[in-house]
């Protein structure tokens, strides 16, 4: 089949590879100049299936409301533009009910586990070498945080995810650079999880997809879609491309494209922020930063070692300008990094990033048929795109190739959002 993919983030690249591997004729159109240039560019890098979960969770709306204007607010309104997202926020609030959250988290976990296995297989078979760090440590500052994670620990036990609850002393053995002056009550160690450089992986897999015949066309945006037995993609250069199927992996911009063929998805741009800075090396001493990946459960911030750099991510902004970095969001990241690893990085050489993560209000992405003939979707992964990309691409490819999905699709299709 002749297949056009719209979007070359990590989801689009993995989809291109899987489709090309099955012998399809694949062309990818991307408005930026390279792969992984937007939401995939500087994400947190966590690869921990047990921690993949919807942001809509029981109690979360009230936590967000209490912190909304505090210095450690997890979710911030992006000015007056946030008012346009009130219908999305209403659906997010309704998805926070326990009876809705449970099945959604299960669906995301199934996909995350499948995705992790597929990524490991690709890394091994293709000899992909990219920055990776083993192990994830969830830092629990106090008894309150330990109580708050009990529900998640029960799920990890039920799912058979290897993990250990450790005391502060053992945690400091795992991460000896942790600041002794910062209160640490306990931690959860996930030894088989870790983190990796999403952008590096995307570039490597793009090369493998090209080796299989996939073509990438950069600086070329899709303007409109045509549905039907012979679907089309109209490009911004005036060319209309005919094909046998279109796969939309275009992030937030997919909302407008799909609306043009009668498919309306509640996608919102929830902006994430990150700081990436080189470690400060002292002669004769080990670098003072983290060895692996950590999460601060009180503030929901991740600190990840990527080679000789540290990346700090966390928080979300709904609405607002994609190009405007909020000083308060950056201060929050630096404050938590300094709590745990004071003086560990060269802040003057730090890279600041903000990316629009395409998020559906209930959490899981949508995979498969869009409802419009000839138009397929692989969308809405939110902050979990890196952890879900390889599995999502494999699922989409199997479905589009006329085969059964390799996992239970409950909660992962467009059908759940109708009505």
N, C-alpha and C positions, 0 to 999 in steps of 0.2 A: 504493500500500500504506500501511496505518497502521503506523508504526514507532515503537517506544518505545526511546529511548536512556537507558541508566543511566550517569550520570556526565557532568559538564560541565567536565572539565579540558581541556587543549588538544586532546587526542585526541577527546573527546566533542563539543567545539564544531566542530572541522573536519569530523567525521562528520555532524553535524547539518546543516551548510551544504551538503555535497556531496549528501546525500540529498534535502534540500529543493530543491536546484537541479535534480534529476531529477524533481521533481514529486511526491515522496512526502509523505504527511501525517506530520510529525515532531513528537514530544513528547519533551522531555528532562527527566529527573528528577535533581535534584542535592540532596544532603543539606546542603550549605553554602548560604550566602546569595548567592553570586555565582559566576561562571565563574572558572576558573583559581585556585582558592582553596587548593589543597593542593600536590601535587607540581609543578604548573605555576606556582606563585606567584612564586618568586624563584630560578629555576634559572639556570645559568651563561650561557645565551643563545647558546652557540656554534652556528653554522650552517656546518659544515665537513664535507661528505660524506666526504672522504678520511680524516677522523679518527674517523668513527663505527666502532666496533669492539666486539666482546664483551669484557667484563672477564675472561672466562675465556680466557687466552692461554698459550702455552707459556712456562714459567718463572714465571708470575705467582704460583701458589700458594707457591712457595719464597720469592719476594720478599716476599709478604705475611707469611709465617711469620717471616722474619728481622726485619721491622719491627714486628711485632705490638704490642709494648709500648714502642716508641721514641717520641720526640717528633714524628716525622714519619710515623707509621703511616698507611698508606692505608686499611686496613680495621681497624675496631675492633669487638670484641664488645660488645654492649649489655647487659652484666651476665649474670645467670643465664638471661635470656630467649633468649640466643643459642644455648643448648643445644638448644632446640626446632628450630633451623635446621640441625642436623648432617646430616640427610638431604639437604637442599638443598645444603649445602657439599660433600657427597660428589659430587653430580651436577655441581656447578660444577668441582670438581677434575678429574673425568673429561672434562669438556668442554674442559679446557685442553690436551688432547693436540693435536698439530699437525694430525693428519688430521681432527679434529672442528672445530678452530678455523678452519681455512682456508675450508671451505664456509660456515660461519656468518658469517665476516667478509664474504665475497663477497655473501651474501644481504643483509646489513645495508647494504653499500655500494650495491647495486642499488637498494634501497628509498630510501636517503638521497639518491642522485642524482635519482631520480624525484620525491622529495618536495621537493627544492630547486627543481626546475623548476616544479612545481605552485605552490609558494609564490610564486615570482617572477611567475608568471602571474596569480595572485589579487591580488597586491600592485599589479600594473600595471593590470589590468582594473577592479578595484574602487577604485582610487586610495586605497589604505590607507596612512595616514601613521602610522608608529610609530618608536620609537627604533631606529636601525640604525647599525652601524659597519662599514666595509669593511676587509677584510684580517685575516689571522690570522698571528701570529708564534709559532713554537715555539722557546722559549729553551732552549739546550743549554749547561749550565754547564761541562761538561768533555768530554774525549775519550770518556769512558765513555758519556755520553748520545748523542754523535754515532754511536758504534758501535751503540748499542741501537736507533737509529731506521733503520738501513740497510734492514732488512726492509720497514718501512713505506714508505720512499722508493722501493724497488723496485716496490711495489704502486702507488704514485702514478704512477710512470712507465708501468707497464703499463696503468693505467686512464686515462691521459691527463689527469690532474689537474694543472693549472698550478702549479708550485712552483719555488722557487729556494733552494739552500743558500747562505747568505751568511756572511761573517765577522763578527766582533764590531763592527768599524767600520761596516760597512753596516747592521747591525742597529740600531746607535745612531742612524743617520740616519733609519731608519724609525720608531724610537721614541726620540726625543731625551731623553725624561724618565727613561730608565733610569739607575739608580744606577751611577756609574763605579766605585764601590768593590766592587761585587758581581762575582765572577768570571763571565765570559761567554766561552765558547769559540767558539760559532757559533750559527746559527739557521736555521730553515726558514721561508721566507715563502710563504704561500698567498694570492696577491693577489686571487683571485676569490671567496674565502670571506669570512666575517665573523661578525657576531653581531647579535642583535636582541632586543627586549623581548617575551618570550613572552606575558606577561599583557596587555600593550597590544594585541597582535595578536588574542588570544582575545576581548577585549571588542569590538573592531572587527568581527570575523567573526561574533560572536553577533548584532550588530545587522543584518548582512547576511542571516544565516539567518532572523531574525525578519521581515525585509522580504519574504522568500520564503514566509513562512507558518509557520515553525517556532515552537513554543511551548516556553518554558523554565519549569519549575516548581521553585522553590528551596525550601530548608528542607523537602524531601520526599525521604525515603530509601526505596529499594527494600528490602523485607524478605525476599521470596522470589520465585522465578520458577516459572512453569508451562510445561512444554514440550509440544509437540504441533502439530497442524495449526492450532489456534487458541491460540497462546501467551498467557500472562498475566503481569502483574507485580503482586504484592501490595505495597502501600505501607505505610509505618509509621503512616499515619492511618486504617488499616482498609479503605481502598478497594482493590479489585482492578481493574486496567485490562486490558481485552482488546485484542488487536492482531493484526496479521498477522506481525510479526517483532519480536524484541527484540535490540538490539545492546548488549552489555555493554562499557562503557568505564570501569568503576568502580575501576580501580586495584587496590590490594591487597584491598579488600573484595569484589572479584569472586570470590575464591577460595571464600568461603563460599556466595555466591549460586549459583555454578556447581555446587558439590558437591551442592546440593539437587536438581539435575536430573541427577545422575550424571556430571558432567564434573569431573574432578580435574586441576587444573593446578598445577605446582610453583612457584607465585608466592611470592616472599618480599619483605618490606618491607626494602629497603636504604635507610637514611636518608641523605640528603645534607644538607650544611650550607652556608650562604652568609652573607656579610657584604656589605651594600650601604651605602655611605657617600657623602655629598656631597664633591666635590672642594674642596680649600682654594684659594680664589682670592686672589691677591695683586695689589694695585693696580698696573696697568701691565705685568703679566707674564702669560704664558700659564699656564694651570693645569698643575701639575707631574706630573699623572698620565698614564696611557696614552692614545694616540690611538685605538687600535683594540682588538683582542682578542689576548691572549697566553696561552700555556700554559708552565708551568714543567715540563719533562719529567722532571726528577729527582724532583720531589715530586708530580707529577700534579695541579697546581692551575691553574685558569684565572683570569685577571684581565681583566675586560671593561669597556670604557667604554660607558656607557649614558647618553647626554645629558650632564648635569652631575654624574653619579654614577659610582662605580666599584663593580663587583660582583666578589667573590672567592669561588670555589667549589672544592670538592675534598674528597677523602676519603669514606669510607662507614662506616656503622655498621649492623651486622646485629643484629636484636633490639633490645631497649631500649624506652624510653618515647618516643613521638613528641613529647611536650610538653617533654621535658627536653633542653636544649642542653648538650652536653658541653663543659666549659671547655677541655679539651685540644684538641678539634677547632677551636674558635674561635682559640685561641692559634696553632695551626698556620697558619691562614689569615692572621692578622695578621702573623705572622713572615715569611711569604713575600712578602706585600704590602710590608712594610717593607724587605725585601731589595732589591726592585726599584724601589720608589717611596717612599722614606722621607718622611714628613710630607706625603704627597699628599692625604690625606683628613681630614675632621673626624670623628675616631673617636667623639667623645662624641655625635654625631648619627647613628651607624650603626644600621642595622636588622639584627638577627640572625634567621635563619630556619632551620628544619629541616623537611624534607619526606620522606614515605615514598614512595620510588620503587619501583613494582611491577616486579620483575625476575625473569626466568626464568633458570635456571642457565647455559644455553648462549648467551644473548645476544639473538638476534632475537626480535621480538614474535610473536604469533600473530594471524592475520587470517583472517576468513571463518567458515565453519560450525564450530560448537563440537562437533558430534557429537550434540547433543540437538536434536530437531526444533524448528524455529522460533527457535532461540537462536543468535545470531551473536556473534563476539568480535573486539575490536580492543584488545589487551591486551599487557602485558609489555614495554613499551618501555624500562623502566629509566631511566637518566640521559639517554637519547637521545630522549625523547618529543617535544621541541620540534623536533629535526632530522628526525624521521620522521613527524610527525603529518599533514601535508598529503598526503603520498604514501599513508600507511596509510588515510586516510579515502577517498581516491579509489579505491584497490584494493577496499576493503570495499564501497563503493557499486556499483562495476561488478559485483562478484560477486553481491551481494544483488539487483541489478536483472536478473540472469539473463544477464549478458554475460561474456565472457572477461576475465580480469584483464589490465591493461595492462603487466604485466611478468612475468617468470619467478617463479613462486611457490615454487620449491624452497627448503625450509628456513624457510618463513614460515607454515606451517599447523599445526594441532593435531596432525596425523598424526605429526609428527616426535617428539612427546613420548610417544607410546603405546608400550607394550611394555617 
